Amino acid sequence: MKVVLVGYMGSGKTTTGKLLAESLAIPFIDLDHYISEKYEMSVTDLFKTKGAVFFRKAEREALIHLGNSENSFVLSTGGGTPCFGNNMEKMKAFTNSVVVYLKLSIPELVTRLEDEMDQRPLIAGLDKAQLPEFLGKHLFERAPYYEQAHLVFHVLGQAPNEISEKIISKIEQL
């Protein structure tokens, strides 16, 4: 089984993904970390030194490689992963896969992200006052991609272990 988590940064993909993988007794893969290890460079440095186009190509290659493997895993994607090329289509077509969108409201994303803005390249240069408008616009652009997931979970007010349990329950019904 391949479980692919999509959603905006700060939606809990990594935290939930680790718990989900543990419960399913399958490996957890963070796509950004996977790419960083391959190129021996952080995602931030890849963007700075090689550019966004290089990173998106590397991301796509990693997706295809993982999708073609026969291994089971829980994959946490980057927030932009489903929005480029036909990445969402590719993820949905992985053998025995389920793509899950972890959906949060803009106010909740602001709350989660405002104290770690300097660690998130996409929002690092913003003033905190600009964050709600930026997230609103950006999420509006990305939501149509996220909404194509097999399953959509509204995760507001839920602990990662609760979300993980709900995902497992829903997967078992498929």
MDAnalysis code that builds the backbone (N, CA, C; Angstrom):
import MDAnalysis as mda
import numpy as np

u = mda.Universe.empty(522, n_residues=174, atom_resindex=np.repeat(np.arange(174), 3), trajectory=True)
u.add_TopologyAttr("name", ["N", "CA", "C"] * 174)
u.add_TopologyAttr("resid", np.arange(1, 175))
u.add_TopologyAttr("resname", ["MET", "LYS", "VAL", "VAL", "LEU", "VAL", "GLY", "TYR", "MET", "GLY", "SER", "GLY", "LYS", "THR", "THR", "THR", "GLY", "LYS", "LEU", "LEU", "ALA", "GLU", "SER", "LEU", "ALA", "ILE", "PRO", "PHE", "ILE", "ASP", "LEU", "ASP", "HIS", "TYR", "ILE", "SER", "GLU", "LYS", "TYR", "GLU", "MET", "SER", "VAL", "THR", "ASP", "LEU", "PHE", "LYS", "THR", "LYS", "GLY", "ALA", "VAL", "PHE", "PHE", "ARG", "LYS", "ALA", "GLU", "ARG", "GLU", "ALA", "LEU", "ILE", "HIS", "LEU", "GLY", "ASN", "SER", "GLU", "ASN", "SER", "PHE", "VAL", "LEU", "SER", "THR", "GLY", "GLY", "GLY", "THR", "PRO", "CYS", "PHE", "GLY", "ASN", "ASN", "MET", "GLU", "LYS", "MET", "LYS", "ALA", "PHE", "THR", "ASN", "SER", "VAL", "VAL", "VAL", "TYR", "LEU", "LYS", "LEU", "SER", "ILE", "PRO", "GLU", "LEU", "VAL", "THR", "ARG", "LEU", "GLU", "ASP", "GLU", "MET", "ASP", "GLN", "ARG", "PRO", "LEU", "ILE", "ALA", "GLY", "LEU", "ASP", "LYS", "ALA", "GLN", "LEU", "PRO", "GLU", "PHE", "LEU", "GLY", "LYS", "HIS", "LEU", "PHE", "GLU", "ARG", "ALA", "PRO", "TYR", "TYR", "GLU", "GLN", "ALA", "HIS", "LEU", "VAL", "PHE", "HIS", "VAL", "LEU", "GLY", "GLN", "ALA", "PRO", "ASN", "GLU", "ILE", "SER", "GLU", "LYS", "ILE", "ILE", "SER", "LYS", "ILE", "GLU", "GLN", "LEU"])
u.atoms.positions = np.array([
    [0.832, -1.185, 0.000],
    [0.000, 0.000, 0.000],
    [0.876, 1.247, 0.000],
    [0.447, 2.239, -0.744],
    [1.121, 3.528, -0.793],
    [0.108, 4.595, -0.365],
    [0.401, 5.255, 0.738],
    [-0.447, 6.338, 1.217],
    [0.323, 7.627, 0.996],
    [-0.259, 8.536, 0.226],
    [0.401, 9.795, -0.118],
    [-0.372, 10.933, 0.530],
    [0.307, 11.707, 1.364],
    [-0.324, 12.827, 2.051],
    [0.006, 14.124, 1.329],
    [-1.035, 14.889, 1.017],
    [-0.872, 16.191, 0.382],
    [-1.575, 17.233, 1.239],
    [-1.193, 18.480, 1.031],
    [-1.789, 19.586, 1.762],
    [-0.797, 20.719, 1.879],
    [-1.286, 21.837, 2.347],
    [-0.453, 23.021, 2.463],
    [0.575, 22.830, 3.571],
    [1.674, 23.583, 3.485],
    [2.673, 23.506, 4.555],
    [1.996, 23.831, 5.884],
    [2.393, 23.088, 6.904],
    [1.815, 23.292, 8.225],
    [0.544, 22.505, 8.472],
    [0.105, 21.721, 7.496],
    [-1.145, 20.974, 7.668],
    [-0.970, 19.688, 8.475],
    [0.263, 19.303, 8.743],
    [0.501, 18.123, 9.577],
    [0.866, 16.866, 8.806],
    [1.293, 17.017, 7.576],
    [1.600, 15.853, 6.739],
    [2.718, 15.000, 7.344],
    [3.772, 15.635, 7.794],
    [4.910, 14.887, 8.334],
    [4.562, 14.240, 9.676],
    [3.989, 15.001, 10.568],
    [3.643, 14.473, 11.892],
    [2.632, 13.340, 11.782],
    [1.571, 13.570, 11.029],
    [0.546, 12.549, 10.837],
    [1.110, 11.361, 10.074],
    [1.927, 11.650, 9.067],
    [2.509, 10.587, 8.249],
    [3.357, 9.615, 9.052],
    [4.145, 10.131, 9.966],
    [4.984, 9.262, 10.804],
    [4.118, 8.338, 11.670],
    [3.075, 8.893, 12.259],
    [2.164, 8.087, 13.086],
    [1.421, 7.057, 12.239],
    [0.994, 7.468, 11.073],
    [0.280, 6.589, 10.163],
    [1.170, 5.426, 9.733],
    [2.399, 5.734, 9.369],
    [3.348, 4.698, 8.949],
    [3.616, 3.715, 10.085],
    [3.759, 4.243, 11.278],
    [3.995, 3.377, 12.441],
    [2.803, 2.446, 12.665],
    [1.605, 2.988, 12.593],
    [0.400, 2.173, 12.795],
    [0.228, 1.114, 11.717],
    [0.607, 1.458, 10.490],
    [0.478, 0.512, 9.376],
    [1.697, -0.406, 9.243],
    [2.716, -0.136, 10.047],
    [3.973, -0.906, 10.029],
    [4.619, -0.893, 8.632],
    [4.649, 0.313, 8.036],
    [5.320, 0.507, 6.751],
    [6.218, 1.740, 6.869],
    [7.198, 1.873, 5.992],
    [8.121, 3.009, 6.090],
    [7.442, 4.355, 5.838],
    [7.996, 5.374, 6.477],
    [7.584, 6.755, 6.255],
    [8.660, 7.428, 5.411],
    [8.223, 8.175, 4.385],
    [9.154, 8.925, 3.541],
    [8.671, 10.363, 3.453],
    [9.548, 11.288, 3.784],
    [9.283, 12.706, 3.574],
    [9.942, 13.054, 2.243],
    [9.160, 13.473, 1.267],
    [9.674, 13.698, -0.087],
    [10.788, 14.741, -0.114],
    [10.624, 15.830, 0.621],
    [11.677, 16.854, 0.654],
    [12.973, 16.279, 1.226],
    [12.859, 15.504, 2.284],
    [14.042, 14.884, 2.896],
    [14.692, 13.889, 1.925],
    [13.866, 13.136, 1.240],
    [14.328, 12.164, 0.249],
    [15.157, 12.866, -0.838],
    [14.653, 13.995, -1.327],
    [15.354, 14.765, -2.359],
    [16.627, 15.383, -1.781],
    [16.539, 15.920, -0.567],
    [17.710, 16.513, 0.085],
    [18.841, 15.510, 0.233],
    [18.482, 14.300, 0.629],
    [19.505, 13.255, 0.788],
    [20.139, 12.915, -0.555],
    [19.332, 12.807, -1.596],
    [19.853, 12.460, -2.916],
    [20.852, 13.498, -3.412],
    [20.529, 14.766, -3.227],
    [21.385, 15.845, -3.728],
    [22.342, 16.400, -2.672],
    [22.286, 15.845, -1.471],
    [23.149, 16.263, -0.356],
    [23.079, 17.776, -0.139],
    [21.847, 18.288, -0.146],
    [21.612, 19.719, -0.013],
    [20.192, 19.923, 0.508],
    [19.991, 20.907, 1.352],
    [18.642, 21.197, 1.842],
    [17.765, 21.687, 0.693],
    [16.468, 21.581, 0.874],
    [15.532, 22.070, -0.139],
    [15.756, 23.571, -0.358],
    [15.952, 24.306, 0.726],
    [16.209, 25.742, 0.625],
    [17.436, 26.004, -0.243],
    [18.519, 25.261, -0.003],
    [19.748, 25.448, -0.783],
    [19.570, 24.998, -2.233],
    [18.793, 23.942, -2.444],
    [18.512, 23.511, -3.817],
    [17.802, 24.622, -4.590],
    [16.806, 25.244, -3.951],
    [16.084, 26.336, -4.595],
    [17.033, 27.503, -4.882],
    [17.886, 27.832, -3.894],
    [18.790, 28.977, -4.042],
    [19.856, 28.738, -5.107],
    [20.460, 27.557, -5.102],
    [21.600, 27.316, -5.988],
    [21.225, 26.746, -7.348],
    [20.190, 25.925, -7.382],
    [19.835, 25.263, -8.642],
    [18.541, 25.808, -9.252],
    [17.720, 26.452, -8.427],
    [16.488, 27.058, -8.928],
    [15.258, 26.178, -8.770],
    [14.110, 26.814, -8.898],
    [12.825, 26.137, -8.711],
    [12.575, 25.075, -9.776],
    [12.952, 25.358, -11.016],
    [12.715, 24.395, -12.096],
    [13.489, 23.106, -11.836],
    [14.755, 23.239, -11.428],
    [15.557, 22.056, -11.101],
    [14.894, 21.259, -9.986],
    [14.470, 21.984, -8.932],
    [13.852, 21.289, -7.803],
    [12.592, 20.549, -8.230],
    [11.740, 21.189, -9.013],
    [10.489, 20.543, -9.435],
    [10.754, 19.322, -10.306],
    [11.809, 19.367, -11.124],
    [12.184, 18.194, -11.922],
    [12.681, 17.075, -11.012],
    [13.491, 17.428, -10.026],
    [14.003, 16.436, -9.076],
    [12.844, 15.820, -8.284],
    [11.894, 16.647, -7.914],
    [10.715, 16.202, -7.171],
    [9.909, 15.202, -8.004],
    [9.705, 15.532, -9.265],
    [8.953, 14.648, -10.166],
    [9.674, 13.316, -10.357],
    [10.987, 13.362, -10.561],
    [11.771, 12.129, -10.706],
    [11.649, 11.258, -9.456],
    [11.716, 11.893, -8.291],
    [11.589, 11.156, -7.036],
    [10.212, 10.511, -6.920],
    [9.169, 11.260, -7.284],
    [7.802, 10.716, -7.252],
    [7.673, 9.498, -8.154],
    [8.173, 9.618, -9.367],
    [8.075, 8.519, -10.324],
    [8.850, 7.306, -9.823],
    [10.046, 7.547, -9.294],
    [10.856, 6.452, -8.757],
    [10.109, 5.736, -7.618],
    [9.590, 6.507, -6.685],
    [8.870, 5.913, -5.553],
    [7.598, 5.216, -6.020],
    [6.881, 5.843, -6.916],
    [5.635, 5.269, -7.407],
    [5.835, 3.964, -8.149],
    [6.964, 3.833, -8.838],
    [7.260, 2.610, -9.583],
    [7.784, 1.481, -8.710],
    [8.150, 1.797, -7.481],
    [8.653, 0.745, -6.594],
    [7.498, -0.143, -6.140],
    [7.828, -1.330, -5.753],
    [6.804, -2.252, -5.262],
    [6.619, -2.127, -3.752],
    [7.385, -1.255, -3.143],
    [7.364, -1.100, -1.689],
    [6.139, -0.328, -1.218],
    [5.680, -0.677, -0.045],
    [4.631, 0.084, 0.624],
    [5.288, 1.223, 1.386],
    [4.567, 2.333, 1.538],
    [5.091, 3.462, 2.305],
    [3.988, 4.471, 2.565],
    [4.281, 5.368, 3.492],
    [3.496, 6.583, 3.675],
    [4.416, 7.702, 3.219],
    [3.941, 8.505, 2.274],
    [4.740, 9.581, 1.697],
    [4.142, 10.931, 2.051],
    [4.952, 11.778, 2.672],
    [4.564, 13.156, 2.941],
    [5.162, 14.014, 1.841],
    [4.314, 14.656, 1.051],
    [4.799, 15.482, -0.054],
    [5.010, 16.915, 0.403],
    [5.719, 17.682, -0.414],
    [5.819, 19.109, -0.173],
    [4.501, 19.763, -0.530],
    [4.248, 20.926, 0.020],
    [2.982, 21.610, -0.233],
    [2.719, 21.893, -1.701],
    [3.779, 22.093, -2.487],
    [3.611, 22.390, -3.898],
    [3.635, 21.182, -4.813],
    [4.012, 20.042, -4.286],
    [4.187, 18.850, -5.119],
    [2.995, 18.550, -6.029],
    [1.765, 18.518, -5.512],
    [0.642, 18.149, -6.384],
    [0.308, 19.191, -7.445],
    [0.887, 20.373, -7.347],
    [0.480, 21.502, -8.177],
    [1.327, 21.683, -9.436],
    [2.276, 20.814, -9.661],
    [3.175, 20.977, -10.799],
    [3.065, 19.793, -11.745],
    [3.069, 20.112, -13.035],
    [2.945, 19.070, -14.050],
    [1.694, 18.253, -13.794],
    [1.832, 16.958, -13.966],
    [0.714, 16.062, -13.651],
    [1.055, 15.198, -12.436],
    [1.728, 15.823, -11.460],
    [2.141, 15.091, -10.264],
    [0.967, 14.462, -9.518],
    [-0.136, 15.184, -9.402],
    [-1.283, 14.624, -8.672],
    [-1.811, 13.398, -9.407],
    [-1.910, 13.495, -10.702],
    [-2.360, 12.362, -11.513],
    [-1.425, 11.161, -11.324],
    [-0.126, 11.428, -11.325],
    [0.869, 10.364, -11.133],
    [0.690, 9.700, -9.765],
    [0.549, 10.519, -8.720],
    [0.408, 9.968, -7.365],
    [-0.851, 9.118, -7.240],
    [-1.936, 9.583, -7.841],
    [-3.184, 8.829, -7.778],
    [-3.095, 7.521, -8.555],
    [-2.172, 7.465, -9.518],
    [-2.038, 6.267, -10.350],
    [-1.011, 5.267, -9.802],
    [-0.327, 5.604, -8.707],
    [0.583, 4.627, -8.096],
    [-0.213, 3.351, -7.832],
    [0.396, 2.202, -8.036],
    [-0.255, 0.931, -7.751],
    [-0.644, 0.869, -6.282],
    [-1.893, 0.488, -6.022],
    [-2.397, 0.319, -4.659],
    [-2.160, 1.568, -3.807],
    [-2.558, 2.731, -4.335],
    [-2.316, 3.978, -3.614],
    [-3.606, 4.662, -3.201],
    [-3.465, 5.483, -2.188],
    [-4.540, 6.381, -1.788],
    [-3.875, 7.723, -1.468],
    [-4.396, 8.777, -2.100],
    [-3.883, 10.121, -1.866],
    [-4.849, 10.812, -0.901],
    [-4.292, 11.373, 0.175],
    [-5.084, 11.964, 1.247],
    [-4.713, 13.436, 1.409],
    [-5.716, 14.298, 1.329],
    [-5.520, 15.738, 1.521],
    [-5.848, 16.087, 2.961],
    [-4.862, 16.627, 3.681],
    [-5.064, 17.126, 5.035],
    [-5.395, 18.612, 4.909],
    [-6.646, 18.937, 5.154],
    [-7.182, 20.272, 4.880],
    [-7.333, 21.087, 6.158],
    [-6.814, 22.312, 6.104],
    [-6.919, 23.236, 7.232],
    [-7.391, 24.599, 6.741],
    [-8.019, 25.352, 7.632],
    [-8.458, 26.706, 7.298],
    [-7.262, 27.658, 7.309],
    [-7.427, 28.784, 6.664],
    [-6.366, 29.794, 6.629],
    [-6.021, 30.290, 8.039],
    [-6.999, 30.625, 8.888],
    [-6.625, 31.072, 10.246],
    [-5.798, 30.032, 11.016],
    [-6.138, 28.762, 10.842],
    [-5.374, 27.720, 11.537],
    [-3.967, 27.592, 10.942],
    [-3.850, 27.705, 9.633],
    [-2.522, 27.672, 9.011],
    [-1.670, 28.841, 9.507],
    [-2.276, 30.022, 9.625],
    [-1.554, 31.189, 10.144],
    [-1.038, 30.890, 11.544],
    [-1.893, 30.361, 12.393],
    [-1.503, 30.035, 13.764],
    [-0.337, 29.059, 13.789],
    [-0.398, 28.042, 12.943],
    [0.654, 27.024, 12.915],
    [1.966, 27.539, 12.330],
    [1.882, 28.458, 11.382],
    [3.071, 28.869, 10.637],
    [3.737, 30.152, 11.130],
    [3.016, 31.003, 11.871],
    [3.569, 32.320, 12.202],
    [4.835, 32.270, 13.051],
    [5.017, 31.229, 13.839],
    [6.220, 31.148, 14.668],
    [7.374, 30.414, 14.003],
    [7.147, 29.910, 12.805],
    [8.232, 29.212, 12.104],
    [8.439, 29.759, 10.697],
    [8.071, 30.995, 10.504],
    [8.176, 31.601, 9.181],
    [9.601, 31.588, 8.636],
    [10.581, 31.826, 9.498],
    [11.969, 31.871, 9.038],
    [12.487, 30.504, 8.600],
    [11.797, 29.435, 8.976],
    [12.207, 28.076, 8.602],
    [11.489, 27.590, 7.339],
    [10.592, 28.393, 6.813],
    [9.797, 28.033, 5.631],
    [10.162, 28.987, 4.495],
    [10.939, 28.529, 3.524],
    [11.425, 29.422, 2.466],
    [10.332, 30.221, 1.758],
    [9.186, 29.633, 1.566],
    [8.112, 30.289, 0.835],
    [7.597, 31.546, 1.538],
    [7.664, 31.556, 2.873],
    [7.117, 32.681, 3.640],
    [8.175, 33.408, 4.470],
    [9.421, 33.017, 4.328],
    [10.492, 33.562, 5.164],
    [10.644, 35.080, 5.061],
    [10.400, 35.657, 3.911],
    [10.591, 37.096, 3.745],
    [9.388, 37.944, 4.092],
    [8.316, 37.317, 4.500],
    [7.087, 38.059, 4.790],
    [7.074, 38.614, 6.203],
    [6.335, 39.678, 6.383],
    [6.022, 40.201, 7.703],
    [4.818, 39.395, 8.200],
    [4.713, 39.192, 9.500],
    [3.587, 38.409, 10.040],
    [2.232, 38.969, 9.611],
    [2.143, 40.281, 9.471],
    [0.878, 40.897, 9.068],
    [0.486, 40.502, 7.641],
    [1.458, 40.135, 6.822],
    [1.192, 39.743, 5.439],
    [0.786, 38.278, 5.311],
    [1.029, 37.500, 6.340],
    [0.846, 36.055, 6.265],
    [-0.586, 35.628, 5.911],
    [-1.625, 36.130, 6.571],
    [-2.981, 35.669, 6.225],
    [-3.345, 35.893, 4.755],
    [-3.031, 37.068, 4.233],
    [-3.361, 37.351, 2.838],
    [-2.557, 36.459, 1.890],
    [-1.270, 36.282, 2.180],
    [-0.434, 35.435, 1.344],
    [-0.960, 34.001, 1.341],
    [-1.235, 33.460, 2.531],
    [-1.722, 32.081, 2.624],
    [-3.071, 31.932, 1.929],
    [-3.933, 32.910, 2.096],
    [-5.244, 32.851, 1.458],
    [-5.128, 32.778, -0.058],
    [-4.306, 33.630, -0.626],
    [-4.117, 33.657, -2.075],
    [-3.456, 32.366, -2.548],
    [-2.430, 31.956, -1.851],
    [-1.671, 30.770, -2.249],
    [-2.511, 29.502, -2.125],
    [-3.255, 29.394, -1.041],
    [-4.105, 28.223, -0.850],
    [-5.225, 28.201, -1.893],
    [-5.745, 29.359, -2.247],
    [-6.770, 29.442, -3.279],
    [-6.245, 28.872, -4.602],
    [-4.982, 29.147, -4.917],
    [-4.364, 28.638, -6.145],
    [-4.119, 27.128, -6.075],
    [-3.763, 26.637, -4.905],
    [-3.393, 25.228, -4.772],
    [-4.565, 24.300, -4.466],
    [-5.607, 24.809, -3.864],
    [-6.733, 23.976, -3.430],
    [-7.308, 23.086, -4.533],
    [-7.471, 23.578, -5.766],
    [-8.025, 22.690, -6.799],
    [-7.189, 21.426, -7.032],
    [-5.900, 21.528, -6.832],
    [-5.032, 20.345, -6.961],
    [-5.241, 19.422, -5.769],
    [-5.187, 19.994, -4.576],
    [-5.363, 19.195, -3.360],
    [-6.699, 18.458, -3.351],
    [-7.737, 19.140, -3.807],
    [-9.092, 18.580, -3.771],
    [-9.266, 17.359, -4.676],
    [-8.299, 17.095, -5.550],
    [-8.361, 15.922, -6.420],
    [-7.961, 14.634, -5.687],
    [-7.532, 14.749, -4.454],
    [-7.120, 13.578, -3.679],
    [-8.266, 12.580, -3.562],
    [-7.911, 11.329, -3.350],
    [-8.937, 10.295, -3.143],
    [-9.774, 10.598, -1.900],
    [-9.101, 11.060, -0.851],
    [-9.768, 11.348, 0.423],
    [-9.391, 12.743, 0.898],
    [-10.356, 13.446, 1.486],
    [-10.116, 14.772, 2.046],
    [-10.492, 14.729, 3.520],
    [-9.561, 15.126, 4.373],
    [-9.806, 15.154, 5.809],
    [-9.650, 16.573, 6.326],
    [-10.698, 17.103, 6.930],
    [-10.628, 18.394, 7.608],
    [-9.994, 18.105, 8.964],
    [-8.826, 18.670, 9.219],
    [-8.047, 18.259, 10.389],
    [-8.050, 19.273, 11.524],
    [-8.832, 20.342, 11.391],
    [-8.891, 21.370, 12.419],
    [-9.309, 20.775, 13.764],
    [-8.536, 21.086, 14.787],
    [-8.872, 20.662, 16.146],
    [-8.668, 19.192, 16.437],
    [-7.995, 18.478, 15.558],
    [-7.765, 17.058, 15.779],
    [-6.272, 16.792, 15.993],
    [-5.982, 15.916, 16.904],
    [-4.598, 15.523, 17.153],
    [-4.127, 14.619, 16.017],
    [-2.831, 14.638, 15.715],
    [-2.313, 13.798, 14.635],
    [-2.666, 12.314, 14.771],
    [-2.686, 11.795, 16.004],
    [-3.031, 10.374, 16.172],
    [-4.508, 10.119, 15.829],
    [-5.383, 11.093, 16.103],
    [-6.791, 10.965, 15.719],
    [-6.932, 10.942, 14.197],
    [-6.210, 11.838, 13.547],
    [-6.251, 11.917, 12.080],
    [-5.751, 10.607, 11.488],
    [-4.640, 10.113, 12.033],
    [-4.065, 8.853, 11.558],
    [-5.080, 7.715, 11.680],
    [-5.749, 7.627, 12.813],
    [-6.750, 6.576, 13.031],
    [-7.911, 6.701, 12.047],
    [-8.344, 7.928, 11.785],
    [-9.449, 8.142, 10.843],
    [-9.043, 7.759, 9.421],
    [-7.806, 8.063, 9.065],
    [-7.315, 7.694, 7.728],
    [-7.288, 6.181, 7.588],
    [-6.770, 5.494, 8.600],
    [-6.710, 4.027, 8.562],
    [-8.116, 3.449, 8.447],
    [-9.044, 3.985, 9.216],
    [-10.427, 3.496, 9.178],
    [-11.015, 3.672, 7.783],
    [-10.775, 4.815, 7.170],
    [-11.309, 5.084, 5.843],
    [-10.644, 4.189, 4.785],
    [-9.333, 3.986, 4.910],
    [-8.603, 3.138, 3.969],
    [-9.144, 1.710, 4.028],
    [-9.433, 1.241, 5.231],
    [-9.947, -0.127, 5.391],
    [-11.299, -0.303, 4.717],
    [-12.038, 0.813, 4.549],
    [-13.356, 0.743, 3.898],
    [-13.265, 0.757, 2.370],
    [-12.093, 1.125, 1.854],
    [-11.943, 1.223, 0.385],
    [-11.843, -0.149, -0.254],
])
